[in-house]
Amino acid sequence: MKRLLITGIGGSAALGFVKSLKDSPEDFYIIGCDSNKYYLERAKANEKYLIPPCSDKNYQKILEEIIKITNPDFIYSQTDVEIEKLSELRHLFDKYKVKYFWPNKQTVKICMNKYLSYKAWSKAGLKLPKTFLINSPTDLKKAFKELGSPLWIREIKGAFGKGSLPVSSFEEAKIWIDVRKGWGNFTAAEMLQPEKMVTWQSIWYKGGLVVAQSRKRLYWEFANRVPSGVTGLTGTGVTIRDSQVDKISQKAILAIDKKPHGIFSVDLTYDKDNIPNPTEINIGRFFTTHYFFTKAGLNMPYIFIKIGLEGKLIKIKNKINPLTPGLAWIRGLDFEPVLTDLKKINHHQMIINELLKNKKQ
């Protein structure tokens, strides 16, 4: 039985990853690590270890001791901050013959920085919202002068819409950046349609596409609880097939890495012309609700682990959007997600419409 070391094991995304592996035809021994003692308790693992945050000076030392004790075959993480850290510790895993399946270090660095990603995409000629790096109030004034109002400001690093806010005035934006101590760590961009977003989740092996699946987000869960309306928590996601999304996503990935290797999850937001613009690539990990695809019949974590462990390509016949369009994954706080489809969801509204129609008659 192969032994997998998973960091950030107690997070929602990691829970979905482990569920996917448990739904696979093979058994895996799960060694889980988390820096949050409460999250660690809810994790599903054969062994659990509390570790310090990856910013802690003892992180590497403790992780190495855990590797010595547990002797894992493979390491994986579902959190951006740890992927960035672990990417720099490849020598440690090579030393103990622990396999990993990540893009190269430079690709990880670029994808972890939204402004560096923007620069790569701009150079490649992709359709993008014009974006400024905000180092000072002068940069912010320039952004408003050239782009007008409103603007979309956000931090260049971090997940779940970190620091994002639509702003209508220089004063509003300045206060937000001041509060976040974010000068030099924020961008300002033209407003897109934040309510209209898709994700193109893919696995690549040595430059070749293994499999990719698109998902449209219908709404953000708890959108009314945050100023930006973007929480990073998908409420309901729906499978789609869109050749334009497929083409742009691949172009966005290849603009950053000519030989993609590992997981590349492209987030795209539509502009006023209804063209999807890439806004970031979640690198080295699956998006939080990837268990949706597993339940629908596409177990991407298992495919990923098999390739990572065996070091060879798995050929999939229908490698782009193999899932039926219109499948829906409804999720939220404190209830199990529900797999359904748009036809069933809309059926209830059709009944009400029919009743109202009969009443008028």
N, C-alpha and C positions, 0 to 999 in steps of 0.2 A: 504494500500500500504506500503510495507516494505521500510525502509529508510536505505540507504547504504552510509557510510562515506568512501571515497576513497582519499588517499593521493597520491601525484605525479600525480594528475588528468590531467595535461596538457601534459604529456609525450606521445610518440607515442603508447607505449604498453597500457597505461591506456585508450587512445582513442579507441583502438581496444577492450578493455574490456567492455567499455560502449556501443560500437556499438553492441557487442555480446548480452548484456542484452536487448538492444532495439529490437533486432531480436528475442528475446525469447517470449514465450506465455504469460508472465506476465509483468506488469508495475512495475517499481521500481523508488523510489524517490532518486535522486543522489545528495549527498552533497560532493562537491569537494574541496580539499585543495591542494595548491602548494606553494612552496617557491620561484618560479620564476614568477614574475608579468606578463611577456609576455606569458609564457606557460599557465598561468591561464586564459588569455583572449581567448585562442583557445579551452579551455576545454568545453565539453558538460556536463552540470550539471544544476540541478534545483537551487542550491545555490552554491556560490563560496566564498572561504575564503583564503586570503593570509596569509601564516604562515612562521615563520623563518625556516632556515635549521635545521635539526634534531640535528646538533651539537651545536646549540645555547642554551644557558642556559635557555631561556624562552620558548623553544619548548614545553615542557610538560605542562607548565602552560597555554599557549595559546590553545593547543590542548584540554585540559580539559575544558576550557571555551567554546570552540566550541561544545564540546559534551553536555555540559549543555544547550546551546542554541538550538541545533538542534535535540537532543534526537535520535541518530541513533540506528538502530537495529543490525547493523553489520559493522565491519571495515575491510578494505582491502587496501593493498598498492602494487604498481608495481615497486618500486625502492628498490634495495638491501640495501642501507644505512638506509632507513626508516624501512624496514622489520626488520633489525637487532635491531634498536632502539625500535620499537613497540613491538617486542618480549619480551623485558625487561620490558615493561610497562603493562603487562597483568593484574596486580593488579588494574590498573586504569580502564581498561575496565570491569573487574569483578565488580568493585565498582558501575559502572553506568549501569550494566547489558547489556553491548554491546558485542555481540557475535563475535567470530573470529574463524578461521579455519587454524591454523598454526601447524607445527611440534613442538616437545618439544624444549625448549630453547637450550639444548646441541646440538641437531641436527642442529639448525640454526647456532650456533657458528662454528661447524665443517664445514658445507657446505659453510659458508661465507669465510673460509680460505682454499685456494687450497692446501696448504701443509698439513694441518691437514686431509683433505680429502684423499690426496695421502697416508698418513700413514695408515689410516683406510683400504684403498683398498689394500695396500701392505700386510698388516697383513692378509687380507682375501684371498690372493693369486691371485688377478686379474692380468691380463696382463697389464703392465704399462710401460711407458718410465721411466728409472731410473732417479731420481730427487734428487737434492741437495738444501738445504736451504742455501742461500748465506748471511752469516753474515759478511764476511770479504773478502778481496782480496785473502787470503789464501784458503778459501773455493772455490772461483772462479777458482783458479789455479788447485785445486784438481779435480773440475768438468771437466775441459778441459783434464786433465791427464787421468782420468778414462773413460770419455765418448767420447773424441775426438772432432772433429770439422766437421760441425757447431753444435752449441747448440741453444736451444730455451730458452730464459729467459723471465720471466714475473713476475708481481707483484702478491703477494699471495692473495690480496683482490682487488675487483673491477670488473666491467662488461665491455663489449665491447672491450675485448682484451687489457685491461689497462696495459700499460708498456711493452707489448709483443714485442719481437724483435729476429729475427734469427741473431746470431753473429758467426763470423768465427775466431775471435782471442780474446785473453785475454784483449788486449788493447781496442778493440772496446767495449767489454762487460763492462769493468771497467768504461769507459767514460760514457756509457749510465746509469749505476747504479749511478755514481757520480752525473750526471745531475739531475737524479730523486730523489737524496738523499734517495736511496733505500736499503742501507745495512741493512740486517735483514728483509727486506720486499720483497725480490726477491727469485725466485727459478731458477735453471738452470737444463734443462732436455735434454734427447736425442731428436733429431728431429723426428717428425712424418710427416704425410702428411697434412699440414694445409689446403690444398685445398680440402681434402676429409674428410668431417665431416657430422655427423648425430646428430639429437636431438631426444630424447625419452621423450615426455611430458606426465606426468601421474598425476592422482589424487588418493589418498589413503584415507581410512577411518578406523581408529583404527586397522591398520595392514593389512587390506584387500584392494586389488587393485580394484578400481572402474572402471577406463578406462585409456587407454594409446594409444598414436598415434605417429608413427615415421615419421620423415621428413628429407630428405636429402637436404643439401645446395649445389646448383650448383656453386655458386660463391658469394664472398663478394661484396656488393655495395661499390664503391669508394676505391677498394683495391689498386689502383695505387696512392692513395693520402697519404698512411701511410707507414712507413718503414717496418713494419712486414707483410703487405698485409692482415692483419686481422683487420677489422673495427668493428665487432660485428653487422654489418648491412647486413642482408641477402638480396641478390639481387633477386634470384629466388630459391624458395624452392619447393620440390617435395615429395609427399606422397610415402612411401615405406612400404613393409612388409619384414622383415628379422628376422628370428627366432634367429639368433646369436645376433643381436642387442637387441632383447627382453630379452634374457637370461642374457646377460652381464649387461644391464641396471638395471634389477631387483636385480642382485647380488650386483651391486655397491650401490644401495639404501639400501639394507638390511645389508650391511657391516657397514653402518653408523647408521642405525636405525632399530632395530628388529621389531618395530611396527610403520611403517610409517603412518603419518596422515597429510593430506594436499597435497600441490602441490610439486612434485619433477620433475624437468626438467633436464635430464641428457644429457650433451654434450659429444660426443665421436669423437675421431679422429683416423683414420686408420694408423697403422704402416706399415713398409716395407713388412710385411708378410700379409698385408690386413686384419689384425685383429683389430676391433674397440677397442680403449683404452679409458676408461672414463677419462676426463680431469677436469670436474667440474660438480656440481649439482646446478642449479639455484633454490634456495629453496624459497618456499612460494609464488612464482609468476609464471606466464606464460611467455614464451618467447615473444619477441616483436611482432612477426607476427602471433600470435595465432588466429587472426580473420580469417586467411586463413582456419583453420579447421571449424570455424563457418559457413563460406560461403559454404564450401564443405559438410556441413551436420552434423558436430559434434560440438555442442555448449558447450565447456568445461567450460567457465565462468558461464553459467547458471547452469550446473550440480554442479559446485563447490558451488555456492551461495545457491542452494536448500539444499544441504547437510549441509552447514554451518549454515543455518537458522533453519532447521528442526531437525538437530542432529540425522539423521538416514541415513542409507545406501540406495543409489539408485542402483538397479540392472540393469546392461546393458548386453544384451545377448552376443554380440560380443565385449568384453571389451578390446581386444588387436588388434590394427590397424583395426578398423571398416571401415575406409575410403578406397575407391578404390585406388590402387596404380597408380602412374603416373599423379595424379592431380598436377598442377603447379600454383604457386602464384608468379606473377611477380610484383615487386615493385621498387620504387626509390623515388627520391626527386621531390616534386611538381606535382605528378600525382597520381590518384587513382589506387590502386592495381588492377591487372587483374587476374581472376581465369580462367585457361584454362587447357590443358593437354599436355603431351609430344608428342602425336600423331599429334596434331594441330601445335605445335611448329616446329616439324621436317618436316611437310608437305611442308613448304616453301622451305626448303633445298632440298627436293626430287624433286621439280619442277625445281629448278636451275640445279640440277644434270642431270635431263632428258634433259633439254635444251642444256646443254654442250655436252651431249652424242649425241644428234641429230646433233649438229653443227659439231662434229668430223666426223660424217658419211657423 
